[in-house]
Amino acid sequence: MWFLSNIFWKKESKVEENIQTEENTLNIAWDAKIFIEWNSDIKDKLDYSIESLSVVDWILWWFYEHFKWSAPEWLLIEVWNNAGSYILETLRRNFWWKYYWYDDLNQPILVTWEPEFWASILAIEKVKLRITNWNEDNIPFFVEWFIKNKESKMYV
């Protein structure tokens, strides 16, 4: 599982705490809303429930099948950011975890288990890997694993 090495950090990690501002939270929520609007024919299934992440995975599969060789880079970046933001916003709304910024990948992460240690989800990176290599773990499996193991207090 690729994400094990990227999901758990001690507090010394290179993460900035400045993203938990109202403006940044609204930006992630806005990108999530754009993802829903792009999929307007099924937007009633994109309701920020954990179950809706199966729909996200189906959308990513459809994108992979139709655009894997022909998508311009700007479109890939938009899909990565908006689908990743939908995943982040879904988890934030369901569990009230916090957003932070991960400098190494220049993207937001969602963090839990504060204050002594924490685990985080790099959803945009996960979407990027899912679209470019369909053999990656699917989104529901990825999220389910994280939710189940969020209490294991692992350090990697």
Sequence and secondary structure as in RCSB ss.txt:
>XXXX:A:sequence
MWFLSNIFWKKESKVEENIQTEENTLNIAWDAKIFIEWNSDIKDKLDYSIESLSVVDWILWWFYEHFKWSAPEWL
LIEVWNNAGSYILETLRRNFWWKYYWYDDLNQPILVTWEPEFWASILAIEKVKLRITNWNEDNIPFFVEWFIKNK
ESKMYV
>XXXX:A:secstr
 TTHHHHEEETTSSEEGGG SHHHHHHHHHHHHHHHHHTGGGGGG SS GGGHHHHHHHHHHHHHHHTTT  HHH
HHHHHHHHHHHHHHHHHHHH  EEEEEGGGTEEEEEESTTTEEEEE HHHHHHHHHH TTS  HHHHHHHHHHHT
TS    
